Amino acid sequence: MEPNKIVARFLNGEIIKGYTHDFFPDKPAFHISPADPKVSNVPIEVQVKDLKGIFFVRDFLGNRLYKEQKTFPHGTKITGRKVEVTFKDKELMIGSVLGYDPKRPGFFFFPSDPKSNNLKVYIVSNAVSKVNYFS
């Protein structure tokens, strides 16, 4: 199985970029092999409860100049329901979810912008202040 390229964003603002082979939404922990060997050559165990989210990305650099669209492009086929997610740190994301239950540890989110560096995001429920559905 090919590793997933991820950016783990912690509630305390810390960020770790790397690869994971063992993330599963129903497990409380997983490991990240850092992309930068200066950080560590050994996989780091991460507790999901300490995270804001796990961002599955196209690349680690992204494009700082690109302004992500907060709308769905006209004619785009949507998987799931359209949502607006507001994090406790006030970050706002627009996209879709297949299912959201605040009682679960987290949920998968798919950004509305097809050019986003984020392919999908596993959002940790405790990091969210509000989820609004819209059409």
Beta strands, then each sheet from edge to edge (+ up, - down):
strand 1: 4-10
strand 2: 15-20
strand 3: 29-34
strand 4: 44-47
strand 5: 51-57
strand 6: 81-87
strand 7: 92-97
strand 8: 106-111
strand 9: 118-124
strand 10: 128-133
sheet 1: 4+ 3- 2+ 1- 5+ 9- 8+ 7- 6+ 10-
end
